[in-house]
Amino acid sequence: MNKLNKKNNEEQIIDRISRIEGQLRGIKRMVEERKECLNIINQISAIREAVNMLGVELLKNDLCNGKKELSENHLKSLFKFQ
């Protein structure tokens, strides 16, 4: 992977993290405003999926340090994929 692609990938990862932060702030605001519980839980579910995809992107783009071989089963258990 060349430096330009790595920078682009890093920017995409940072953007993904920023969106997750925004979703978390939204949930906090929903709790403070005593919004309906089911709506809050739906947002939590969306964040869970977003965090799982963040992990996949990090591994896929090889942006993690300590390049460790991980089995497919281990990855599935980390991200709760069935």
N, C-alpha and C positions, 0 to 999 in steps of 0.2 A: 504494500500500500504506500503510495507516495505521500509526501507531506501535505499537498493540497487536499487530497481525499481524506487524510486523517483529520485535518482541520475542519473540513466540512462535516465529517462524522461527529467530531467533538461538539461542533456548534449545534448539530441536530440533537445530540444527547442533552446538552445544556437546555435547549428549547423544550425538550420533553420534560425535563426536571422542573423547569419554570411553570409549565402547564400544570403539573402535578401539585406544585406549591399553590397555584391559584385555586385548584380544586379543593385543596385542604382549607384554604382561607374561606372558600364558599361554604364548606360544611360548618366551619366554626360560626360563621354568620348565621347560617340556618338554625344552629342550636341556640345561639343567643336570641334569635327572633322567634324561637319556639315553633319552628315549622313542623309540618307533619312528619312523624317518625319514618314512615315508609319512604318518603322523598329523600330523607337523609340517608337511609340505608341504601337506596338506589345509587346515591352519589358515592357512598363508601365502596360499593361494588365496582363502580366505574374507576375509582382510584386504585383499587386492588388490581384490576386488569391493566391499568396504565403502568403501575409499578412492575408487574410481571413482564410487560413488554419492554420496559426500560432495561430490566435484567437481560432479556433476550438480545436486545440491541447491543448492550455492552459486550456480551460474549460474541455475538456475530461479528461485530466490528473490531474485535480483539483490542479493546481499549483498557482492559484490566491489566494490572501489573501481575507478575508472578504466573506466567502462562502455565497453568496447571491443567492437565487432562482431566476432564470430567465425563463420567458416563452419562448416557442419555437418561437412564433411570434416575440418577442423582439430580440432573437438571430438572426433570419432570417433578421430582419431589420438592425441589427448591421453589419452583414456580407453581406448584399445585396443579399441574396439567394432568389430565387423566388419559 
